[in-house]
Every structure is written in structure tokens, then in C-alpha cells.
């Protein structure tokens, strides 16, 4: 089940900036419990607190706090996760979970079905877009302020088990009853695959999970069958994921035996990853879209394509996450993700940006600092030390390590689009909630009026009534434009987002991105480059 909570339509349990790999340890970890052992000292401290402290303590939390305390003094990407967090993370990266298979959002304290997963148990049972789930196994979930996590816990369950749900459907007076047999539900990591124009295909990867390579191959085959000669690969806001998934994706674009990435650390020997050959798209033109939130595995793909002079990187400097984490499972299901190596692009660049150990807050503010420094508006404000110089492998172009991937074609951030009024409406979820109400009320009419997405794309105009409803709801929550000028500046982007959201709810995420990309400056610059090269 995908929970749609943000303006970004590809909604997953996002794993921020982690690159996972499973590398063999060069030697077994040895445990030294001698009198002078730091581990012995730590054990004695825990025993003293749990047995002698004046008040009772939660020993489990005591140990967890101790682990977190140690890890916080390391690099920004080593971390500790509870068993619950591990389960959520694994579902996102492994590509599936077990449940009833619906995409939903909460509207007026009620679970509103956006779309049933195609071929999933809910679709097979007859659940429709726009249905409201009001009870689960005779327990009311609507109008009772139940948390999203509690609702999901009731709907999810082992494959083969049954769950009874009550549905309220527009136009039908009585509550409908369904018994659904839970099944394995796929979580897709590719958000969109479509033809932008004749000869130009588009694929957006949301994160790199266990199924990403297979999904990418399927998307390439779909686009090649439609005549794709140029691929636009969108990695904007892609926070990373599995190393092997990144290597697989890059391998579909590179020649056999081309180096994709190598890793190396203090106790981890150099390990190289090469393209296996037989890639589906090794000759056509490639353009990769990146921004400040493109990180980790997404930077591996971008760096490999750039270093081999295989394609053009368009956008803004990427996040700069070049550290490899090894998952270390603990007995209770929790996990430590410990940084064991750096990764390097084929030209020898380490993409990791500078950091001070133990100063995670400063590290997390880096993107905000880029905005304040003016970097996002001008590439001239980015400076690299000469010691970080490298050269691409074929054309010997100058590139730099130590701070993310600098694009070949820089696209400045247009901050004038995002007014304070618009940002507050989005942050409060007002745009999404009012869009849900509009589509829910007019779904049948919209389908009658627009027989296809292409027809919708050409003719649909966001009605003023929807804009008025958003402004009115904002006023209720004390969100108001400073003046009419700010309101008017907010409207173009607001209308574009609303049109994309309506398209998503009526069709799919391909439709969402086909609409929203019309006003994406990085995408538009990529298409301008293509047009210029064709003339």
C-alpha cells in the first residue's frame, strides 16, 4: 500500500541517502573482554546503571541510547534503526509487502482510495478509486482520529489471510462489505515511463531497490518499442539505495566491462563493479537530470555516465554522498548501518562532500546553505580545490570530486515560482486535500468529459472553484497571501500542480509527471539541448 502524503507523487518509505552493499569482511570481528577492554568498560557501566541507579530504567532503551551515542560521533550516514524502522526500510528496498493493495490518502479523517494496485487483491475484490474504507474487521477507522500507522497495521497482514472491510461509495446509500484475501503487493521504484515526444523517452527512478534493475529493463523495452532514440533519465530527488541496483542500471547504458564504481575502506579492500555487457541502450543519446537531493546510488549512475562521456548531466550539483554502509543485524531485529568504505567513480573521484564527525546538524544544513550562498542560482559560486581534479576517460574533460556531481549543463533554481503563500499551502497539505475533494466529487464527470489522458492534457483547465476552495481553506488555517500580487504569482505553479494531481488520480503517475514536467526547469533545459542538437 502506498501512502500518498506529499506533493511528490512517488510515495514510498524513503530511505534518505544510504548506499547499501553486502561486502565480505576481511576478517572476523573479534570481541575482547579483557580488563582493559573498552567493551568491558561499557558493559560494567550498563550493569551499574541497571542494577544500582536510584530509579528504575528501561534497560533496552539504555542500550539503544548507548548505541546511538556512539554512532552519532561517527560520520553522518552511520545509523541505528529499531526493528520497526528496519521492517519499513526493508519493504521499501526489497520491493514488496503483504496487504490488500491500495493507494490511499486521508480526507476528512477517512481513508480515501486513490487507486487500487493493478492486479492486486483489492482490485480483484471490486474496490474502486474514490471508495472510502470506514471499518476494518468491524472496527471503525473513519471519524475516530485513528493514526495512519494503526490503519495500515489493520489492513496489512500475512499473505493468504483475510480481512473484512466496509466501504462507502458515492451514489450508493448502504455500506458495502468486502472480504479481501491479502497478498504480496509490489512496491515499484520507477515512478514514470513515457515518451516525451517522438524519439525521446523518459524514465524517472524514485530510489534504487531490489527490483529497480528489472523495472528499468522493462521500461527501456517499452520505450524502445515506441521508437526511443534518446533517453532522459530523471534522478531528481533520488536519495539512493542498493549499490547493485545502481550498477545494473548503469550497465544497461555502458559498454561491456566499463567500470561503473569501486569501493575501498580502511578494512575493506578495493572492490570494482563493471558493466556486464548486453545493455539495452548502449548507443542512443542519454541525458540525466539531477538536483541537490540526488544522492548515493543515483550519484553512482550519474558519475559513471559522466566519466565515460556517455551522456550529459543536466541540473544542479548533487548531494555528495559517497559513503558505503554495511547493514549489521542485531538479535532483536534492529540494525546498525556502519560506514565501511568510500565509493569512487571510474575516473577516481570520491563524491563524498566534506563533513566533521559528530556534527550531523551542520551536515544536514548543507543544501540550505547552498541556497543562502547563491550556489543554486549560479554555478560560478561553486569552487573545488585543485587537488580534487580528475578527467573523464574518453574526452578527458575536467571534473571534480569531493562534493557531489557537478552537471555538464547547470540549471539555476527559479525561486520566484515558490511564494511563501504557496509553500505554506503545500506544507499544510491543503493543495492535496482540496484536490482529493474535487476529484472525488467530479470523478465520473471528468471521465466522461475526457476520454483519454491526451485529451485531458490538451483541454483541461483547473476550475476557479478549486482555486477558491484552496484559498478559503488556507484562510481558515491563517495562511493568506501578503497581497494580490503574491496570490497572482502563486497561481501558475499551483494550477500546474493541481492539473498533475488530477491526472494522477484519474490515470497514473506517468500522467502526473507528463504534466508536471512541462514546468520543470531542468527537464525543459534538457529538451532545449536536444532541440538545439537536432538543428
C-alpha positions in Angstrom: 0.0 0.0 0.0 1.4 3.4 -1.0 0.5 6.2 1.3 0.3 9.5 -0.6 1.4 12.1 1.8 3.5 14.6 -0.2 3.2 16.6 -3.4 5.8 14.3 -4.8 3.7 11.6 -6.3 6.0 8.6 -6.0 5.3 7.8 -2.4 7.4 5.3 -0.6 9.1 4.8 2.7 12.0 6.9 1.6 15.5 5.8 2.7 17.5 9.0 2.9 20.9 8.9 1.3 22.0 5.4 2.2 24.1 3.2 -0.1 23.8 -0.4 0.9 26.2 -3.1 -0.1 26.9 -6.5 1.2 30.7 -6.8 1.2 32.6 -9.8 2.7 34.5 -8.9 5.9 38.3 -9.3 5.5 38.4 -10.8 9.0 36.0 -11.8 11.7 35.2 -9.1 14.3 37.0 -10.1 17.5 35.5 -9.4 20.9 38.0 -8.5 23.6 36.6 -8.6 27.1 39.9 -8.3 28.9 40.3 -6.0 31.9 41.5 -3.1 29.8 38.9 -3.6 27.1 36.7 -0.5 26.2 33.9 -3.0 25.7 34.3 -4.4 29.2 34.1 -0.8 30.5 30.9 -0.2 28.6 29.4 -3.4 29.9 30.2 -2.5 33.5 28.7 0.9 33.1 25.4 -0.6 31.8 25.4 -3.2 34.6 25.9 -0.5 37.2 23.1 1.7 35.9 20.6 -1.1 35.5 21.3 -2.6 39.0 22.2 0.4 41.2 20.6 3.5 39.8 18.1 5.2 42.2 15.2 4.9 39.8 14.1 2.1 37.5 15.4 2.2 34.0 14.4 0.7 30.7 17.4 -1.5 30.0 16.6 -1.9 26.3 16.3 1.8 25.8 19.5 2.3 27.8 21.4 0.1 25.4 19.8 1.7 22.4 20.8 5.2 23.6 24.3 4.0 24.1 24.5 2.6 20.6 23.0 5.9 19.2 25.5 7.9 21.3 28.5 6.0 19.8 27.2 6.3 16.2 26.4 10.0 16.5 30.1 10.6 16.9 30.9 9.0 13.6 30.1 10.1 10.0 26.6 11.5 9.1 25.4 8.2 7.5 26.2 5.5 10.0 23.0 5.0 12.0 20.9 2.7 14.2 17.4 1.6 13.4 14.8 -0.1 15.6 13.1 -3.3 14.5 10.1 -1.4 13.3 12.2 1.0 11.3 14.1 -1.9 9.8 10.9 -3.6 8.6 9.7 -0.4 6.9 13.0 0.2 5.3 13.3 -3.4 4.0 9.8 -3.2 2.5 10.8 -0.1 0.5 14.0 -1.5 -0.8 13.1 -5.2 -1.2 10.2 -4.2 -3.4 7.1 -5.7 -1.8 4.9 -6.1 1.3 1.8 -8.1 2.2 -1.6 -6.4 2.4 -4.7 -5.5 0.4 -3.1 -3.3 -2.3 -4.5 0.2 -2.3 -3.0 3.6 -2.7 -4.8 5.9 -0.3 -4.8 9.3 1.4 -6.7 10.6 4.4 -9.5 13.0 3.6 -11.7 14.4 6.3 -10.5 11.7 8.8 -11.5 9.0 6.3 -9.3 6.6 4.3 -9.9 7.6 0.6 -8.8 5.1 -2.0 -6.8 6.9 -4.7 -6.2 3.8 -6.8 -6.3 0.0 -6.2 -3.0 -1.6 -7.2 -3.4 -3.1 -10.6 -4.0 -6.8 -10.4 -3.9 -6.7 -6.6 -6.4 -8.2 -4.1 -8.5 -5.0 -3.7 -8.9 -4.6 -7.5 -9.9 -8.2 -7.8 -12.4 -7.8 -5.0 -14.1 -4.8 -6.7 -12.6 -1.9 -4.8 -12.7 1.3 -6.9 -10.9 4.6 -6.9 -12.9 7.1 -4.7 -14.1 4.4 -2.3 -13.9 5.2 1.4 -12.8 2.5 3.8 -14.8 3.1 7.0 -14.2 0.0 9.0 -11.8 -3.0 9.1 -12.8 -6.3 10.8 -15.8 -4.4 12.3 -13.6 -1.8 13.9 -14.4 1.8 12.8 -11.4 3.7 11.3 -13.3 6.7 10.0 -14.1 9.7 12.1 -12.2 8.3 15.1 -8.9 10.1 14.7 -7.0 6.8 14.2 -3.4 7.2 13.2 -2.2 6.3 9.8 0.1 3.6 11.3 -2.8 2.0 13.1 -4.9 1.9 10.0 -2.1 0.4 8.0 -1.4 -2.2 10.7 -5.1 -3.3 10.5 -5.0 -3.6 6.7 -1.7 -5.3 6.3 -1.1 -8.9 7.2 0.4 -12.2 6.0 -0.3 -13.4 2.5 -3.4 -15.7 2.4 -5.1 -14.2 5.5 -8.5 -12.5 5.1 -9.7 -9.1 6.2 -13.2 -7.7 6.2 -13.7 -4.1 5.2 -16.7 -1.7 5.0 -16.8 0.7 2.0 -18.8 3.8 1.5 -19.2 4.5 -2.3 -20.5 7.7 -3.7 -24.1 7.2 -5.1 -24.8 4.1 -3.0 -26.6 4.6 0.3 -25.6 1.4 2.1 -22.2 0.5 3.3 -20.7 -2.2 1.0 -19.0 -5.2 2.6 -15.9 -6.9 1.1 -13.7 -9.8 2.3 -10.3 -9.5 0.8 -7.5 -12.1 0.8 -4.2 -10.4 1.5 -1.4 -11.0 -1.0 2.1 -9.8 -1.8 2.0 -6.2 -3.1 4.8 -4.9 -5.3 6.4 -1.6 -4.5 7.8 0.0 -7.7 10.9 2.2 -7.6 10.3 3.6 -11.1 7.8 6.4 -10.9 7.2 7.1 -14.6 7.9 5.8 -18.1 6.6 7.6 -21.1 7.5 9.2 -24.5 8.0 12.9 -24.1 7.9 13.4 -27.9 8.8 11.2 -30.9 12.2 9.6 -30.4 12.6 10.9 -26.8 11.8 8.6 -23.9 11.6 9.4 -20.2 12.2 7.3 -17.1 12.1 8.6 -13.5 13.7 6.4 -10.8 12.5 7.3 -7.3 15.0 5.2 -5.4 17.3 2.2 -6.0 15.7 -1.0 -4.6 16.0 -4.7 -5.2 13.7 -4.6 -8.2 15.0 -1.4 -9.8 17.2 -3.0 -12.5 14.4 -5.3 -13.6 12.0 -2.4 -13.7 14.5 -0.3 -15.7 14.9 -3.1 -18.3 11.2 -3.3 -18.6 10.9 0.5 -19.0 13.7 0.5 -21.6 12.0 -2.2 -23.6 8.7 -0.3 -23.5 10.3 2.9 -24.8 12.4 1.2 -27.4 9.3 -0.4 -28.8 7.9 3.1 -29.2 10.9 4.3 -31.2 13.1 5.8 -28.4 16.4 7.2 -29.7 17.2 9.5 -26.7 16.7 8.6 -23.1 16.0 11.2 -20.4 16.8 9.6 -17.1 15.3 11.6 -14.2 17.2 11.1 -10.9 16.0 14.3 -9.3 15.2 13.8 -5.6 16.5 10.2 -5.8 18.0 9.5 -2.4 19.8 6.3 -3.3 19.5 2.7 -2.2 21.2 -0.5 -3.2 24.7 -0.4 -4.9 23.9 -3.5 -7.1 20.8 -1.7 -8.4 22.8 1.3 -9.5 25.4 -0.9 -11.1 22.7 -2.8 -13.0 21.1 0.4 -14.3 24.4 2.0 -15.4 25.3 -1.4 -17.1 22.3 -1.0 -19.4 23.8 2.2 -20.8 27.5 1.4 -20.8 29.7 -1.0 -22.8 30.8 -4.4 -21.5 33.5 -4.2 -18.8 33.2 -0.5 -18.4 34.0 0.4 -14.8 30.8 1.7 -13.0 32.2 2.3 -9.5 34.7 0.9 -7.0 34.6 0.9 -3.2 37.5 1.0 -0.7 37.9 1.5 3.0 40.3 1.0 5.9 39.4 -2.6 6.5 37.6 -3.1 3.1 39.8 -3.9 0.1 39.1 -2.3 -3.3 36.2 -3.9 -5.0 35.3 -3.0 -8.6 31.9 -3.2 -10.3 31.8 -3.4 -14.1 29.1 -3.4 -16.7 28.3 -7.0 -17.6 27.6 -6.3 -21.3 24.4 -6.8 -23.3 23.0 -3.5 -22.2 19.7 -2.5 -23.9 20.7 1.1 -24.6 24.4 1.5 -25.2 24.3 3.7 -28.3 21.5 6.2 -28.1 21.8 9.6 -26.5 21.5 9.8 -22.7 20.6 12.9 -20.6 20.5 12.5 -16.8 18.5 15.1 -14.7 19.9 15.8 -11.2 19.4 18.2 -8.3 20.7 18.9 -4.8 18.8 15.9 -3.4 20.2 13.4 -5.9 22.4 11.2 -3.7 24.3 8.0 -3.2 23.4 5.3 -5.7 21.9 7.9 -8.0 25.3 9.7 -7.9 27.0 6.4 -8.9 24.9 6.2 -12.1 25.4 9.9 -12.8 29.2 9.8 -12.1 29.7 6.7 -14.3 27.8 8.1 -17.3 29.7 11.4 -16.9 33.2 9.8 -16.5 32.7 7.6 -19.6 31.4 10.6 -21.6 28.3 8.5 -22.2 25.7 11.3 -21.6 25.0 14.8 -20.5 24.3 15.6 -16.8 21.7 18.5 -16.5 20.6 20.3 -13.4 22.4 21.3 -10.1 25.2 19.9 -8.1 24.2 16.6 -6.4 24.1 15.9 -2.7 27.6 14.5 -2.3 27.1 11.2 -0.5 30.0 8.8 -1.2 29.9 6.5 1.8 29.1 2.8 1.8 27.1 1.4 4.8 27.2 -2.3 5.8 24.0 -3.5 7.5 24.8 -5.3 10.8 21.7 -7.2 12.0 21.2 -7.3 15.8 19.4 -10.2 17.6 16.1 -8.3 18.3 15.6 -7.3 14.6 17.3 -3.9 15.0 20.2 -2.9 12.8 23.3 -0.8 12.7 24.3 0.6 9.3 28.0 1.2 9.7 30.1 3.1 7.1 32.9 0.8 5.9 34.1 2.4 2.7 34.1 5.3 0.2 32.9 4.8 -3.3 34.7 6.2 -6.3 33.6 7.0 -9.8 35.5 5.4 -12.8 37.9 8.4 -13.0 38.8 8.1 -9.3 36.5 10.7 -7.9 35.2 10.3 -4.3 31.9 12.1 -4.4 31.6 12.4 -0.6 31.3 16.1 0.4 33.3 17.3 3.5 32.0 16.7 7.0 33.0 16.9 10.6 32.4 13.8 12.7 29.6 14.2 15.2 28.2 17.4 13.5 25.2 15.9 11.8 23.1 19.0 12.1 25.7 21.1 10.2 25.9 18.4 7.5 22.1 18.3 7.2 22.0 22.1 6.6 24.3 21.9 3.6 21.6 22.2 1.0 20.0 25.1 2.8 23.5 26.7 2.9 23.8 26.3 -0.8 20.6 28.3 -1.3 21.8 31.0 1.1 25.2 31.2 -0.7 23.6 31.6 -4.1 25.0 28.4 -5.4 21.6 27.1 -6.6 21.2 30.2 -8.7 24.7 30.3 -10.2 27.4 27.6 -10.8 30.1 30.3 -10.5 29.8 30.2 -6.7 31.0 26.5 -6.6 34.7 26.2 -6.0 36.7 22.9 -5.9 40.3 22.5 -4.7 42.9 21.7 -7.5 43.7 18.5 -5.5 40.2 17.2 -6.4 40.8 17.4 -10.2 40.0 14.4 -12.3 39.4 13.9 -16.0 36.8 11.9 -17.9 38.0 8.7 -19.5 37.3 9.3 -23.2 37.2 13.1 -23.9 39.4 14.0 -20.9 37.1 16.7 -19.7 37.9 18.3 -16.3 35.7 17.0 -13.5 36.0 17.3 -9.7 35.4 15.0 -6.7 34.8 15.8 -3.1 31.4 17.4 -3.3 28.8 15.6 -5.5 28.5 15.5 -9.2 28.6 18.9 -11.0 26.3 18.9 -14.0 27.6 19.4 -17.5 24.7 21.9 -18.0 23.8 23.9 -14.9 20.2 25.0 -14.5 19.6 27.7 -11.9 16.8 27.4 -9.4 14.0 29.8 -10.1 13.0 30.9 -6.6 10.3 33.3 -7.8 7.9 30.4 -8.5 7.7 29.4 -4.9 6.0 32.2 -2.9 5.6 31.9 0.9 1.9 31.5 0.4 2.3 28.6 -1.9 4.9 26.9 0.3 2.6 27.2 3.3 -0.4 25.7 1.4 1.8 22.8 0.3 3.3 22.2 3.7 -0.1 22.0 5.3 -1.3 19.6 2.7 -4.1 21.9 1.6 -3.4 21.5 -2.2 -3.6 17.8 -2.0 -6.6 17.6 0.3 -8.7 20.1 -1.8 -7.7 18.3 -4.9 -8.9 15.0 -3.4 -12.3 16.6 -2.6 -12.6 18.0 -6.1 -11.7 14.7 -7.9 -13.9 12.7 -5.5 -16.9 14.9 -6.3 -16.4 15.1 -10.0 -14.7 11.8 -10.9 -17.5 10.4 -13.1 -17.9 13.7 -15.0 -14.2 14.1 -15.5 -14.0 10.6 -17.1 -17.0 11.4 -19.3 -15.5 14.8 -20.4 -12.0 13.4 -21.1 -11.9 10.1 -22.8 -8.1 9.9 -22.8 -5.2 11.5 -21.0 -4.0 13.2 -24.2 -7.4 14.8 -24.4 -7.3 15.9 -20.8 -3.8 17.3 -21.2 -4.8 19.5 -24.1 -8.2 20.7 -22.8 -8.4 20.6 -19.0 -8.1 23.8 -17.1 -8.1 23.9 -13.3 -11.5 25.5 -12.4 -11.6 28.7 -10.4 -13.8 27.0 -7.9 -10.9 24.7 -6.9 -8.6 27.7 -6.5 -11.2 29.5 -4.4 -11.6 26.4 -2.2 -7.9 26.3 -1.6 -7.7 30.0 -0.8 -10.7 29.7 1.6 -9.2 26.7 3.4 -5.9 28.5 3.7 -7.7 31.4 5.2 -9.3 29.1 7.8 -5.8 27.9 8.8 -4.4 31.5 8.9 -2.5 31.1 5.6 -3.0 34.1 3.5 -1.1 35.8 0.6 0.6 39.1 1.6 -1.2 40.9 -1.2 -2.9 40.2 -4.5 0.5 40.3 -6.3 1.7 37.3 -4.2 -1.5 35.5 -5.0 -1.2 36.0 -8.7 2.5 34.9 -8.6 1.4 31.7 -6.8 -1.3 30.7 -9.3 0.7 29.4 -12.3 2.6 26.7 -10.4 -0.4 25.9 -8.2 -2.5 25.3 -11.3 0.2 23.1 -12.8 0.5 21.0 -9.7 -3.3 20.6 -9.4 -3.7 19.6 -13.0 -0.9 17.0 -12.5 -2.6 15.7 -9.3 -6.0 15.4 -11.1 -4.3 13.5 -13.9 -2.6 11.1 -11.4 -5.9 10.4 -9.7 -7.7 9.7 -12.9 -5.0 7.8 -14.7 -1.5 7.1 -13.2 1.9 8.5 -12.2 3.0 8.6 -15.8 0.3 11.2 -16.4 1.3 13.1 -13.3 4.9 13.5 -14.5 3.9 14.2 -18.1 2.0 17.3 -16.8 4.3 18.4 -14.0 7.5 18.1 -16.2 6.1 20.8 -18.6 7.1 23.4 -16.0 10.2 21.6 -14.6 13.2 23.9 -15.5 15.7 21.1 -15.5 13.5 19.0 -17.8 12.9 21.9 -20.1 16.6 22.7 -20.4 17.3 19.0 -21.3 14.7 19.3 -24.1 16.2 22.6 -25.3 19.6 20.9 -25.6 18.0 18.1 -27.7 16.3 20.6 -30.0 19.5 22.6 -30.5 21.4 19.5 -31.4 18.8 18.5 -34.0 19.0 21.8 -35.8 
